[in-house]
């Protein structure tokens, strides 16, 4: 199964050419302002034109309408939307959550510690592919390489419990890339950098191998 991994497009999705694969995963922050429903409609039309057999999407902290109005989910007709829920595809179990530790007054924010841990306890033990908006502590969870680790320690604890084959996330754009701990591949799939320029590459993950490939498939970097 070939997974195509993207995140944090912030209404600039059309500036990227997305490689083909079996399952396209978007790990949140579809929107820019978070309040303009036309961004969701355009995203839905765009993702509907992509050739992937399955398309999975979670919300992120910028996707305020998804939290404020549950009916917003109805606008996303061309993908499967996951919110603390899962789906099984060809025997592979996916689970997705928009939650992340609170920062300012964004969507899907939870206090670190017990409050956010209640979300992570919901993740089934047999999850193969975990999709969260925010990263776990210590894995691609920085604004710039070498800077402070900002990921969620509670989330890391549950990743260690579950040991999914891959954990996909975004949120902290500067952490784009992948690493692994011997059990789980961690992929920060943010397509925009910290300045919100579309400079990062979609990432392809071969679930059976496993193998990670980076694709330089940016259409246009001029409109930042």
Secondary structure, DSSP 8 states (H G I E B T S, - for coil): -EEEEEB--TT-GGGB-----SEEEE-S---SSS--HHHHHHHHHHHHTS--SEEEE---TT-HHHHH-GGGGGG--SSEE-SSEEEEETTEEEEEE--EE--TT-TTEE-TTHHHHHHHTTS-TT-SEEEESS-BTTSS--SSTTS---SBHHHHHHHHHH--SEEEE-SSGGG-EEEE-SS-EEEE-B-S-TTS-----EEEEETTTTEEEEE--BS-SS--
